[in-house]
Amino acid sequence: MTPQVENIDGDTGRGQSPFNLHALRTRLEDDDLLQELIELFLGNCPALLAALETSVANRDCCAIERAAHAMKGSLRNICADRCADAAWELESMGRLNDFAHAETALATLQNELNRVRQALQSESKIIALQDGTPT
């Protein structure tokens, strides 16, 4: 079972933010850097996910491991630990050449990733409003 990780409110509930904003703000200490990191993640995420989806569809264990590892690193950078844990599950499956639950693990990752993207987009809008930058 994947460990539960605290999110923005220190709660592990599904209704809370899928990333730990407090930890991310503490790490970056600057809204401009936070905004840049969010933009980088949102810009790179589609390609990482597409590589992972293709790897799972092709049952390519090395490509699954590589793509999931890259996704996991990106997710850890934005303090989205629950989603990163889902990527780690896929990375492990690739490493072990275990495809039995790869589609289910991918679906879990996709769902968590959608939550992360939505939350990051919302946070990006808030930062822009505070900064006076149009979204």
Backbone bond lengths (Angstrom), bond angles and torsions (degrees), N, CA, C in turn:
res aa  C-N    CA-C-N  psi(-1)  N-CA   C-N-CA  omega(-1)  CA-C   N-CA-C  phi
1 M - - - 1.442 - - 1.526 109.55 -
2 T 1.330 116.37 138.33 1.450 121.79 -179.80 1.522 109.67 -73.88
3 P 1.343 117.64 134.81 1.462 119.30 -179.93 1.523 110.86 -67.10
4 Q 1.338 116.12 146.28 1.452 121.30 175.47 1.517 108.42 -81.11
5 V 1.319 116.43 138.99 1.449 122.07 -177.13 1.518 108.46 -120.56
6 E 1.322 116.79 141.50 1.453 119.80 178.47 1.521 110.27 -65.47
7 N 1.307 115.65 143.85 1.446 120.25 175.99 1.518 109.20 -109.76
8 I 1.311 116.68 -157.68 1.459 122.37 -173.98 1.519 112.91 -52.85
9 D 1.306 118.76 -38.68 1.451 122.21 -176.17 1.523 112.95 -98.51
10 G 1.320 118.21 8.54 1.443 120.83 -178.31 1.514 112.11 74.62
11 D 1.315 116.64 17.56 1.466 122.42 -177.55 1.519 108.17 -117.46
12 T 1.318 117.19 151.91 1.457 120.55 179.46 1.512 111.65 -104.83
13 G 1.315 118.11 10.64 1.462 122.09 -177.76 1.515 112.91 -68.08
14 R 1.327 116.22 152.96 1.456 121.77 -177.92 1.527 112.32 -69.24
15 G 1.332 118.58 -20.90 1.441 120.47 -177.69 1.529 113.32 -82.53
16 Q 1.286 118.15 -3.46 1.454 122.88 -176.55 1.526 110.72 -93.48
17 S 1.325 114.59 172.79 1.456 121.06 179.24 1.525 110.56 -59.08
18 P 1.320 117.43 138.77 1.469 120.27 -179.02 1.530 113.71 -81.86
19 F 1.319 117.53 5.33 1.457 119.67 173.50 1.525 108.62 -140.11
20 N 1.308 115.84 158.34 1.453 121.66 -175.50 1.524 108.79 -92.22
21 L 1.322 115.53 92.30 1.462 120.98 -177.05 1.522 111.41 -62.77
22 H 1.318 117.13 -39.73 1.468 120.06 179.76 1.530 110.64 -59.05
23 A 1.310 116.88 -47.80 1.472 120.80 179.73 1.527 110.85 -63.53
24 L 1.316 116.70 -40.48 1.461 120.93 -179.18 1.533 110.43 -66.25
25 R 1.321 116.82 -44.30 1.475 120.31 178.35 1.530 110.78 -64.88
26 T 1.320 117.32 -38.60 1.457 121.07 178.37 1.524 110.30 -63.60
27 R 1.315 116.18 -40.60 1.464 121.03 -178.98 1.527 111.21 -67.59
28 L 1.326 117.41 -42.04 1.461 120.97 -172.77 1.531 113.31 -91.06
29 E 1.319 117.62 -35.30 1.460 123.48 178.17 1.524 114.17 58.97
30 D 1.335 118.76 19.03 1.464 120.65 -176.46 1.525 108.99 -158.61
31 D 1.330 116.31 125.68 1.466 119.79 -179.00 1.525 112.59 -66.12
32 D 1.329 117.56 -31.27 1.464 119.51 178.00 1.532 110.56 -64.59
33 L 1.328 116.27 -42.68 1.465 119.89 177.19 1.522 111.13 -65.84
34 L 1.325 116.01 -40.07 1.466 120.38 178.00 1.517 110.10 -61.28
35 Q 1.308 116.50 -46.09 1.462 120.39 179.23 1.532 110.91 -61.11
36 E 1.317 116.31 -42.37 1.466 120.43 179.15 1.528 111.16 -63.86
37 L 1.325 116.99 -43.12 1.463 120.60 178.91 1.529 110.93 -63.45
38 I 1.326 116.78 -41.64 1.469 120.57 177.79 1.523 110.01 -61.23
39 E 1.321 116.65 -46.54 1.470 120.46 -179.97 1.524 111.39 -62.02
40 L 1.320 116.79 -41.66 1.474 120.12 178.03 1.523 111.27 -62.48
41 F 1.331 115.44 -46.22 1.457 118.81 -179.79 1.524 110.81 -61.80
42 L 1.323 117.05 -49.69 1.469 120.61 -178.60 1.525 111.60 -63.22
43 G 1.318 117.04 -32.45 1.466 120.52 177.95 1.515 113.61 -72.95
44 N 1.332 116.38 -36.07 1.471 120.93 -177.03 1.521 113.59 -88.19
45 C 1.312 116.68 -22.63 1.458 121.76 -173.72 1.537 114.18 -57.41
46 P 1.331 119.56 -44.81 1.474 118.56 -178.23 1.531 113.43 -59.17
47 A 1.322 117.35 -40.67 1.471 120.01 179.99 1.526 111.11 -68.29
48 L 1.345 116.69 -40.81 1.461 119.65 178.20 1.527 110.79 -63.20
49 L 1.323 116.37 -43.13 1.457 119.86 179.99 1.525 111.00 -66.82
50 A 1.321 117.47 -41.20 1.471 120.74 178.94 1.531 110.88 -61.32
51 A 1.329 116.66 -41.06 1.472 120.23 178.08 1.517 110.73 -62.97
52 L 1.306 116.09 -39.87 1.460 120.67 179.71 1.529 111.05 -68.09
53 E 1.313 116.62 -44.14 1.470 120.79 178.83 1.526 111.00 -61.24
54 T 1.321 116.81 -43.42 1.466 120.82 178.18 1.520 111.05 -63.92
55 S 1.327 116.18 -42.31 1.467 121.08 -179.77 1.521 111.57 -62.08
56 V 1.330 116.64 -42.47 1.467 120.38 178.95 1.524 109.75 -67.38
57 A 1.326 117.21 -43.92 1.469 120.87 179.75 1.531 111.30 -60.68
58 N 1.332 116.30 -37.06 1.478 121.49 -179.57 1.525 112.78 -86.59
59 R 1.329 116.60 -3.82 1.463 121.92 -178.12 1.537 111.22 52.98
60 D 1.315 114.28 45.50 1.461 122.67 -178.40 1.534 108.19 -100.10
61 C 1.331 116.03 98.70 1.462 120.22 -172.37 1.524 112.59 -61.96
62 C 1.318 118.44 -40.43 1.468 120.18 -179.31 1.527 110.93 -66.01
63 A 1.327 116.71 -42.02 1.465 120.82 179.68 1.525 110.82 -68.40
64 I 1.339 117.75 -36.92 1.462 121.01 176.26 1.525 109.68 -61.31
65 E 1.310 115.78 -48.39 1.461 119.91 -178.73 1.527 111.30 -60.14
66 R 1.330 117.06 -45.30 1.468 121.74 -179.81 1.528 111.78 -63.98
67 A 1.330 116.11 -50.32 1.471 120.41 -177.04 1.529 111.30 -65.53
68 A 1.324 116.36 -42.02 1.468 119.62 179.87 1.527 110.91 -67.49
69 H 1.322 116.76 -36.21 1.459 120.52 177.63 1.531 110.28 -63.78
70 A 1.318 117.05 -44.15 1.469 120.84 178.37 1.528 110.85 -63.21
71 M 1.336 116.12 -43.01 1.462 120.41 178.70 1.521 110.40 -62.90
72 K 1.323 116.10 -44.12 1.469 120.89 -179.86 1.521 110.65 -59.03
73 G 1.311 117.47 -44.50 1.461 121.16 179.34 1.516 112.08 -61.94
74 S 1.320 116.84 -43.07 1.466 120.62 178.25 1.520 110.92 -62.73
75 L 1.309 116.12 -40.58 1.465 120.58 -179.76 1.526 111.96 -68.82
76 R 1.313 117.46 -39.01 1.472 120.23 177.43 1.536 109.94 -64.86
77 N 1.333 116.91 -35.44 1.464 120.56 178.71 1.518 112.58 -60.66
78 I 1.323 117.42 -30.55 1.463 120.50 -179.97 1.536 111.70 -102.32
79 C 1.314 116.39 14.09 1.473 122.40 176.43 1.529 112.50 61.11
80 A 1.331 116.24 36.14 1.468 122.11 175.98 1.522 107.65 -102.01
81 D 1.314 115.37 70.16 1.462 121.08 -169.70 1.524 114.07 -68.09
82 R 1.318 118.00 -37.41 1.470 119.52 179.63 1.538 109.98 -62.64
83 C 1.309 116.03 -43.37 1.465 120.33 178.63 1.543 110.21 -68.84
84 A 1.326 116.37 -38.51 1.466 120.17 177.21 1.526 110.98 -62.04
85 D 1.331 116.12 -36.10 1.463 119.49 176.47 1.525 111.08 -63.82
86 A 1.330 116.80 -36.03 1.469 120.36 177.04 1.529 110.11 -65.83
87 A 1.328 117.07 -39.04 1.475 120.53 176.23 1.527 110.55 -66.05
88 W 1.336 116.13 -37.94 1.467 120.21 178.24 1.530 110.67 -61.15
89 E 1.341 116.43 -38.68 1.478 119.91 177.86 1.528 109.92 -57.56
90 L 1.323 116.62 -45.90 1.465 120.23 178.83 1.526 111.49 -66.47
91 E 1.314 116.74 -40.73 1.459 120.61 177.67 1.528 110.14 -57.93
92 S 1.318 116.57 -44.50 1.463 121.19 179.04 1.526 111.43 -63.52
93 M 1.325 116.48 -41.49 1.467 120.13 178.01 1.523 110.77 -61.15
94 G 1.323 116.04 -41.31 1.464 119.48 177.51 1.512 111.61 -63.69
95 R 1.328 116.08 -43.68 1.467 120.86 -179.48 1.526 111.01 -62.22
96 L 1.346 116.52 -36.51 1.468 121.41 -177.34 1.523 113.30 -92.21
97 N 1.343 115.94 0.76 1.466 120.87 -177.89 1.533 110.47 56.25
98 D 1.330 115.48 43.16 1.459 122.96 -176.56 1.525 109.20 -113.13
99 F 1.327 115.91 106.41 1.464 120.78 -176.96 1.527 112.72 -102.42
100 A 1.306 117.80 3.02 1.465 121.30 -173.24 1.525 112.75 -55.60
101 H 1.326 117.43 -38.45 1.463 120.80 -176.53 1.528 111.73 -123.96
102 A 1.321 116.98 20.78 1.465 120.44 -175.35 1.529 112.23 -63.03
103 E 1.321 117.41 -40.76 1.467 119.91 -179.29 1.532 110.64 -65.91
104 T 1.317 116.74 -40.50 1.459 120.88 178.13 1.521 110.43 -65.84
105 A 1.318 117.19 -42.93 1.464 121.43 178.81 1.532 110.58 -64.29
106 L 1.321 116.30 -38.54 1.468 120.29 177.22 1.528 110.52 -64.44
107 A 1.324 117.13 -42.77 1.470 120.75 178.70 1.531 110.59 -62.15
108 T 1.321 117.08 -40.04 1.467 121.13 176.98 1.522 109.90 -61.93
109 L 1.319 116.36 -46.33 1.462 120.87 178.88 1.527 110.64 -61.10
110 Q 1.318 117.29 -44.52 1.459 120.70 -179.91 1.530 111.35 -60.23
111 N 1.326 116.89 -42.75 1.467 120.86 178.97 1.524 111.48 -63.92
112 E 1.326 116.15 -46.77 1.466 119.96 178.80 1.523 110.78 -64.23
113 L 1.316 116.20 -39.18 1.458 121.01 -179.60 1.528 111.24 -64.82
114 N 1.310 117.39 -37.57 1.467 120.19 176.00 1.524 110.45 -61.69
115 R 1.315 116.61 -41.61 1.464 120.69 177.77 1.535 110.68 -63.43
116 V 1.321 116.79 -42.56 1.463 121.15 179.85 1.526 109.95 -63.26
117 R 1.324 116.67 -47.49 1.468 119.79 -178.85 1.524 111.72 -60.89
118 Q 1.315 116.60 -43.70 1.467 119.66 179.28 1.528 111.18 -62.14
119 A 1.313 116.36 -43.97 1.468 120.26 -179.99 1.527 111.08 -65.62
120 L 1.327 117.21 -40.33 1.464 120.15 178.64 1.524 111.26 -66.75
121 Q 1.315 117.08 -39.96 1.463 119.99 177.58 1.526 110.69 -62.26
122 S 1.320 116.97 -41.17 1.464 120.96 177.10 1.521 110.82 -63.47
123 E 1.310 116.93 -45.79 1.464 120.77 179.48 1.522 110.91 -63.18
124 S 1.311 117.17 -38.61 1.461 121.64 178.17 1.532 110.82 -61.47
125 K 1.323 116.54 -40.80 1.466 120.74 177.87 1.524 110.88 -65.25
126 I 1.319 117.23 -41.05 1.464 121.19 178.79 1.530 110.52 -62.27
127 I 1.322 116.64 -45.16 1.461 120.72 179.06 1.524 109.95 -61.27
128 A 1.324 116.49 -44.10 1.461 120.55 -179.82 1.533 111.49 -62.57
129 L 1.322 117.09 -40.14 1.463 120.73 178.70 1.528 111.28 -65.45
130 Q 1.325 115.79 -40.89 1.469 120.25 178.91 1.513 111.20 -66.14
131 D 1.318 114.50 -32.85 1.461 121.65 -177.76 1.526 112.01 -85.11
132 G 1.339 115.34 -14.39 1.455 119.77 -177.47 1.515 113.61 82.60
133 T 1.336 116.79 10.10 1.463 122.30 179.34 1.515 109.43 -87.07
134 P 1.333 118.81 132.40 1.477 119.37 176.81 1.520 110.99 -66.76
135 T 1.344 116.17 144.51 1.470 120.10 -179.96 1.490 112.37 -92.92
